[in-house]
Amino acid sequence: MKTTVAAIALTVTAGTAFAGPACNVPEAQWLKQDDAKAKLTAQGYEIKTFKVSKGKCYEIYGKDKAGKKVEIYFDPATLAIVKQES
């Protein structure tokens, strides 16, 4: 029984560990994806992949301004960084 409870707890914890942030912004306020990509590129980001995350943030995979590989979540209305992983 203890093993089953521990396995369930581990599964729940592991599932939340990989969850991205949530951006609670109404879609009517979002920047258009092409405009967001252009602004981020102009700021020095190299975008390999651009998508909308499950949490409704703009998410990029690529390189930051210093050339380091990154995964960054942006607020879709302001492009403020919500979460960044190098």
Residue, then its C-alpha position, 0 to 999 in steps of 0.5 A: m500500500k505504501t508503494t502505491v501511495a508513493a507512486i501516485a504522489l511521485t506521478v502527481t509531482a512529476g506532472t506538475a514539474f513540467a507544467g509551464p506558466a499560465c498567462n491569464v490574458p484575454e486573447a483579444q489583447w494578445l499581440k499578433q503572432d507575426d508582430a510578436k515574432a518581429k519584436l522579439t527578433a528585433q530585441g535580439y532573440e533567435i527564434k527556432t520555434f514559436k508557439v502558444s503554450k498550454g498555459k496560453c503564453y507565447e513560448i519560444y525555443g531558440k537563443d537569447k541575446a547572448g547566444k545561449k539556448v533558451e526556452i522562454y515564455f512571454d506574456p502574449a500582450t506585453l511580451a514580458i518574460v514570464k519564465q525562462e529556462s536556459 
